[in-house]
């Protein structure tokens, strides 16, 4: 056993960081390396859009459920859901009340959970379960049993949501939350199921001449980021600093088969790759 | 035929939620509990020194509470946190895993402080218990919680480090920011901010007052509070000041809890 050191009045345990300030850049740099451990590299994370899919109701949800029921038999995946229009309504009311950013962050997750319950009720006969917040260590068990877990999408920043760059709306929404889940667990890919064919140079709902971007690297995308974006800015910012995740795919969930093709590794919709 | 989006009408119904576009809503923020004082007890600087350092600080916290000051105590990690960070780094654990490991030690420290404060109303609380603070404080309790923010696996990697950038200083600052408290108090074992780590550099000079902007511009190799907090300070809505006091000097903690400008004050 290593002996504690108490020569300066504080009792230390011997380690690389003993007595060190964790604000010291030189000390911090010793802790980092080029790679991170990849915990679940053969798992895909699938995000089903709130506004784009769930808010459309049965006609958009049911075909996706049927597709998931089949494709889940041959792919290890975790599903996350967005909250959609109820999240926006919550925020509108909360902002009008003047609630703090952390308070708003604490509220919004409930709206997504509703979609998670709906999806699970539909998918349960085919083998699905809601996953508790960070019960990742149950995942091998889920997959062995043929169960697809449905994860919580919003990150647990809650009352501690950091002050946003601008305005009062929390920066860390469900797009970021799911990105981080895929990143920290070293997953194979993150697939966003939306109601557009992918990422466009402009919002295709407003501009009929908007051009689809079929494939792009994250580095290129950051250089010419479309102002109207189908994914949150914070996702791109965080991904840029991250080490594990290499591939994000955006597919149209209103077109049958696109999600399956994305899970099979095909380049469909928009594929964003991180090369450095 | 696929149905249309069933949208609830609201000012944000069609807005992009993130990004730089101005909000369509007139936001007039409301402070949740502005009279609370958040004070963080350092891990390495105080807890790891044991009884000699901690007990006099707790006496001052108890005295402040007797004077009617609503104190909430947060705790830091210290040398055991450094030990697990060091081993986790060697194993190339992602920052989110390191941050999750980092939750446990400040939690132990919070439980220890609660045990010591129990007979004076010390109450161990969890991050989600903010909603019960009005009752606890009205009863004269001293809520004690871990300073570590609950980000855990969702903590982002920051370039050049595997250590979670939001640790217990960030937790104290973000608690103030949510509660609408103007100043976060940090109890350390130095008088405040210096030009370098005074434990390593005897020529380091004391800085009594500085703005976050000046501090960022100085680009010091080492600072006494987490960099994230200094980064957030200018854009904070409520928490506009960080106060660093020396808990080893009698009277400093009580003075800070009374709102006196002792130690170093970093302002937005």
Interface residues (C-beta under 8 A of the other chain):
Chain A: X8 X9 X10 X11 X12 X13 X14 X15 X16 X17 X18 X19 X20 X21 X22 X23 X24 X25 X26 X28 X29 X30 X31 X32 X33 X35 X36 X37 X51 X52 X55 X56 X57 X58 X59 X60 X84 X85 X86 X87 X88 X89 X91 X92 X93 X95 X96 X97 X98 X99 X100 X101 X102 X103 X134 X136 X155 X156 X157 X158 X159 X160 X161 X162 X163 X164 X165 X166 X167 X168 X169 X171 X172 X173 X177 X180 X181 X183 X184 X186 X195 X227 X228 X229 X232 X233 X234 X238 X241 X242 X243 X244 X254
Chain B: X1 X2 X3 X4 X5 X6 X7 X8 X10 X11 X12 X13 X15 X16 X17 X18 X19 X20 X22 X23 X25 X26 X27 X28 X29 X30 X31 X32 X44 X45 X48 X49 X50 X52 X53 X78 X79 X80 X82 X83 X85 X86 X87 X89 X90 X91 X92 X93 X94 X95 X96 X97 X100 X127 X128 X130 X149 X150 X151 X152 X153 X154 X156 X157 X158 X159 X160 X161 X162 X163 X166 X167 X170 X171 X174 X175 X177 X178 X180 X189 X197 X199 X221 X222 X223 X224 X225 X226 X227 X228 X232 X235 X236 X237 X238
